[in-house]
Amino acid sequence: MTRLSLIPLLSLTLPFGLQAADAPPPAGHPHHAAATGATASAGRKMELIEGITSDDFLRLSNKPNTVELVIVAVFSDENYGMNFNGYAKGLAIYTIPKGWTVEINFINPGPVPHSLVVIEKDSVKKLQVPEPYFKGAAVPEHLKGIAFAKSSFSFVADEAGEFALACGFPAHTLNGHWIALDISEEAKVPTLKLGTAEAKLASPAKSK
Ligand SMILES: [Cu+2]
């Protein structure tokens, strides 16, 4: 076996998450995935995210001033799988009126651990993410992450500012595994902006 032919095997047995703990993963090396042929979204348990559409990403609740978010890690291959709902590096933006309650259903259908924690936007440059900014605003053990699993939490967005929905697994946020959360004094309704698309109003609440 030549040395070259070993590379795809190695990349499959060493998911990027493991490398990330020791050294910054291959952000900025767009040839990596193409060269190995391995995709980040391979090996996901699709039943965990079956039927989820972008309408589910942001939905009004039947409770007043409450929104329900579905946030999926490794939704696509974007950013080596270090994405939420297909977006990384702050390129999706949730805007929530100040004072609203945010209920989050986090799902990681993949084998590499990821987590979700609300931190100040400035903290995305840190190697280890801080504790959740709002009380209860993280999955349990957010530095460890979960794989092939779901977790829910909720918090009250009682302070306006620029925040991030970030992955607490070591070095992931630093490598772009975060999207933006703006808690706004001015906004009257919750919206979600995905990439360059227009910001979209929250979907209607599910009927009881
Ligand atoms: Cu992550």
Residues whose N, C-alpha, C, O or C-beta is under 5 A from the ligand:
A	BS01	CU	P113 H114 S115 C167 F169 H172 H177
